[in-house]
Amino acid sequence: MQLERFEQQVMNGSERSKWATAAFPALMRKVYTWMTLALVLTGITAYGVAHSPALMETIFTNKILFWGLLIGELALVWGVSAAINRISLATATMLFVLYSVLNGATLSFIFMVYTAESISNVFFISAGTFAAMAAFGYFTKSDLSSFGKILFMALIGIIIATIVNIFLHNSMLNMIVSYAGVLIFVGLTAYDSQKIKKMLMMAQDTGETAQKMALMGALSLYLDFINLFLYLLRIFGNSRE
């Protein structure tokens, strides 16, 4: 409940967030530190699994295990988000770490589909795009709140389109979804960056409640980056075939 009251204060007090508290810089550093560590863990795990024929065969030839990993990832994200008020910061952090590792295991397939050079190139393109949009969201004076609902509805749309295209195998629809996905996650990066800034500017200290907000912010930006990277990879990645 304490975390929910903090979020409500943010929503009701955006005008008061013009001035940051002394805790704000430390909390923002935590957001990007946690996000960066999660990306490093995901990258190391993906690379390690991709270079282990035994693990690749175990994960991608066993449908029960593969879908179990995907469902486990979704359950972790939903679980952490829903239970963040009830669990400790240490538990939430460990679950975030677990999620980043599981995500790395499932993302290892990209090394089978795309060349290592194109993966590396797209990663740096994604990093540059993400950094630019995160900075825009952080520094812009415009209120991006109204874009949040639009982007969320658009995200639901591309999820539905992706599911439909599993059965249609339409290359044109696949390309449209890819470009739409890039635009959506570019927008979400800016939106989430501004939202996190507003939330953390309201924090009076760096106590556990504020740090859990920073952790959830890191999770949001991590997801934005991963999805932006994957959609860009679908557009610019060079196939191994």
C-alpha positions as MATLAB code, in Angstrom:
seq = 'MQLERFEQQVMNGSERSKWATAAFPALMRKVYTWMTLALVLTGITAYGVAHSPALMETIFTNKILFWGLLIGELALVWGVSAAINRISLATATMLFVLYSVLNGATLSFIFMVYTAESISNVFFISAGTFAAMAAFGYFTKSDLSSFGKILFMALIGIIIATIVNIFLHNSMLNMIVSYAGVLIFVGLTAYDSQKIKKMLMMAQDTGETAQKMALMGALSLYLDFINLFLYLLRIFGNSRE';
ca = [
       0.000    0.000    0.000;
       2.872    2.364    0.684;
       4.125    1.991   -2.871;
       0.609    2.536   -4.263;
       0.263    5.759   -2.249;
       3.610    6.908   -3.619;
       2.441    6.269   -7.189;
      -0.810    8.135   -6.493;
       1.149   11.099   -5.186;
       3.076   11.141   -8.444;
      -0.076   11.085  -10.549;
      -1.679   13.837   -8.482;
       1.428   15.939   -8.039;
       3.112   16.161  -11.407;
       3.195   19.946  -11.124;
       5.048   19.721   -7.849;
       7.698   17.503   -9.428;
       9.409   20.507  -11.005;
      11.961   20.384   -8.217;
      13.832   17.175   -7.474;
      14.543   15.955   -3.982;
      18.068   15.166   -2.841;
      17.304   11.445   -3.304;
      16.498   11.815   -7.006;
      20.036   11.542   -8.543;
      20.845    8.407   -6.558;
      17.552    6.767   -7.524;
      18.003    7.582  -11.212;
      21.488    6.051  -11.092;
      19.946    2.899   -9.632;
      17.416    2.717  -12.482;
      20.113    2.676  -15.145;
      22.490    0.528  -13.107;
      19.859   -2.179  -12.639;
      18.811   -1.934  -16.275;
      22.399   -2.190  -17.526;
      23.194   -5.155  -15.287;
      20.047   -6.930  -16.489;
      21.043   -6.359  -20.127;
      24.559   -7.658  -19.427;
      23.139  -10.791  -17.775;
      20.764  -11.327  -20.683;
      23.549  -10.903  -23.232;
      25.968  -13.222  -21.427;
      23.285  -15.873  -20.971;
      22.149  -15.668  -24.606;
      25.725  -15.918  -25.882;
      26.574  -18.768  -23.514;
      23.490  -20.809  -24.376;
      23.948  -20.167  -28.113;
      27.476  -21.582  -27.954;
      26.416  -24.695  -26.085;
      24.945  -27.215  -28.550;
      23.619  -29.315  -25.689;
      21.705  -26.426  -24.111;
      20.384  -25.235  -27.479;
      19.107  -28.690  -28.285;
      17.579  -29.078  -24.822;
      15.727  -25.751  -24.969;
      14.603  -25.617  -28.591;
      13.770  -29.264  -29.227;
      11.750  -29.657  -26.042;
       8.526  -27.729  -26.628;
       7.378  -28.169  -23.042;
      10.601  -26.663  -21.694;
      10.635  -23.835  -24.250;
       7.046  -22.787  -23.600;
       7.635  -23.260  -19.893;
      10.469  -20.734  -20.057;
       8.312  -18.231  -21.971;
       5.398  -18.620  -19.581;
       7.804  -18.394  -16.656;
       9.120  -15.075  -17.969;
       5.619  -13.632  -18.303;
       4.709  -14.910  -14.852;
       7.800  -13.278  -13.344;
       7.030   -9.869  -14.881;
       3.385   -9.976  -13.847;
       4.242  -11.426  -10.461;
       6.842   -8.804   -9.592;
       4.552   -5.991  -10.781;
       1.575   -7.302   -8.819;
       3.448   -8.232   -5.649;
       5.940   -5.361   -5.473;
       4.110   -3.898   -2.456;
       4.343   -7.162   -0.517;
       7.814   -8.471   -1.319;
      11.131   -7.108   -0.119;
      13.545   -5.163   -2.298;
      16.008   -8.078   -2.145;
      13.356  -10.530   -3.377;
      12.245   -8.190   -6.156;
      15.867   -7.737   -7.249;
      16.499  -11.491   -7.327;
      13.349  -12.027   -9.407;
      14.500   -9.320  -11.826;
      17.870  -11.047  -12.133;
      16.139  -14.407  -12.694;
      13.950  -12.878  -15.385;
      16.938  -11.384  -17.221;
      18.679  -14.776  -17.213;
      15.594  -16.664  -18.461;
      15.111  -14.037  -21.138;
      18.704  -14.518  -22.226;
      18.157  -18.259  -22.544;
      15.126  -17.838  -24.806;
      16.759  -15.040  -26.829;
      19.716  -17.261  -27.660;
      17.800  -18.322  -30.792;
      18.836  -15.054  -32.493;
      22.353  -16.467  -32.871;
      20.877  -19.325  -34.924;
      18.861  -16.981  -37.161;
      21.129  -13.939  -37.627;
      24.831  -13.409  -38.165;
      26.881  -12.294  -35.166;
      27.971   -9.163  -37.033;
      24.413   -8.036  -37.727;
      23.389   -8.743  -34.120;
      26.262   -6.566  -32.931;
      25.423   -3.781  -35.396;
      21.741   -3.767  -34.511;
      22.577   -3.763  -30.811;
      24.537   -0.529  -31.207;
      21.770    0.967  -33.353;
      19.289    0.031  -30.626;
      21.516    1.474  -27.900;
      21.865    4.771  -29.738;
      18.143    5.022  -30.486;
      17.235    4.081  -26.929;
      19.652    6.619  -25.443;
      18.328    9.399  -27.670;
      14.684    8.710  -26.846;
      15.347    8.206  -23.130;
      17.125   11.577  -23.092;
      14.240   13.167  -24.991;
      11.731   11.825  -22.471;
      13.887   13.003  -19.586;
      14.567   16.541  -20.800;
      11.468   17.465  -22.793;
       9.098   20.014  -21.287;
       6.132   18.445  -23.085;
       3.852   16.145  -21.116;
       3.948   12.705  -22.762;
       1.245   11.202  -20.530;
      -1.412   11.330  -23.245;
       0.778    9.200  -25.517;
       0.936    6.386  -22.978;
      -2.585    5.085  -23.625;
      -2.195    5.428  -27.388;
       1.079    3.496  -27.345;
      -0.404    0.806  -25.104;
      -3.364    0.314  -27.462;
      -0.963    0.188  -30.420;
       1.107   -2.410  -28.570;
      -1.962   -4.603  -28.087;
      -2.632   -4.209  -31.801;
       0.782   -5.476  -32.890;
       0.579   -8.371  -30.414;
      -2.709   -9.446  -31.990;
      -1.274   -8.948  -35.490;
       1.778  -11.035  -34.570;
      -0.396  -13.883  -33.284;
      -2.557  -13.780  -36.425;
       0.530  -13.812  -38.647;
       1.754  -17.004  -36.999;
      -0.986  -18.697  -39.019;
      -0.934  -16.449  -42.102;
       2.847  -16.334  -42.658;
       2.400  -13.036  -44.512;
       5.784  -11.383  -45.133;
       4.224   -7.955  -45.758;
       2.303   -8.058  -42.486;
       5.459   -9.193  -40.725;
       7.354   -6.164  -42.063;
       4.521   -3.777  -41.116;
       4.472   -5.205  -37.583;
       8.253   -4.828  -37.341;
       8.241   -1.154  -38.300;
       5.227   -0.490  -36.084;
       6.992   -2.231  -33.209;
      10.034    0.014  -33.609;
       7.870    3.150  -33.556;
       5.890    1.949  -30.542;
       8.942    1.116  -28.436;
      10.724    4.293  -29.462;
       7.684    6.140  -28.111;
       7.436    3.977  -24.999;
      11.099    4.615  -24.205;
      10.493    8.371  -24.125;
       7.212    7.959  -22.235;
       8.647    5.610  -19.613;
      11.721    7.798  -19.169;
       9.559   10.804  -18.354;
       7.233    8.769  -16.134;
      10.138    7.358  -14.118;
      11.645   10.814  -13.737;
       8.369   12.227  -12.401;
       7.943    9.342   -9.962;
      11.427    9.474   -8.553;
      11.459   13.266   -8.263;
       8.715   12.835   -5.659;
      10.773   10.465   -3.494;
      11.821   12.012   -0.201;
      14.581    9.494    0.474;
      16.309    6.429   -0.924;
      14.402    4.027    1.306;
      13.078    0.644    0.212;
       9.823    2.006   -1.229;
      11.625    4.464   -3.501;
      14.191    1.855   -4.499;
      11.431   -0.558   -5.479;
      10.006    2.180   -7.696;
      13.462    2.566   -9.252;
      13.641   -1.196   -9.806;
      10.262   -1.221  -11.556;
      11.479    1.687  -13.681;
      14.557   -0.321  -14.619;
      12.340   -3.258  -15.597;
      10.201   -1.018  -17.832;
      13.218    0.433  -19.632;
      14.818   -3.011  -19.929;
      11.691   -4.321  -21.659;
      11.607   -1.275  -23.938;
      15.219   -1.847  -24.965;
      14.856   -5.591  -25.561;
      11.737   -5.167  -27.686;
      13.237   -2.266  -29.650;
      16.326   -4.405  -30.326;
      14.262   -7.393  -31.491;
      12.109   -5.354  -33.865;
      15.138   -3.600  -35.322;
      16.822   -6.984  -35.712;
      13.844   -8.225  -37.736;
      14.333   -5.263  -40.086;
      18.121   -4.929  -40.320;
      19.417   -8.321  -39.222;
      21.217  -10.438  -41.817;
      19.988  -14.010  -41.931;
      22.448  -16.900  -41.693;
      20.687  -18.597  -44.603;
];
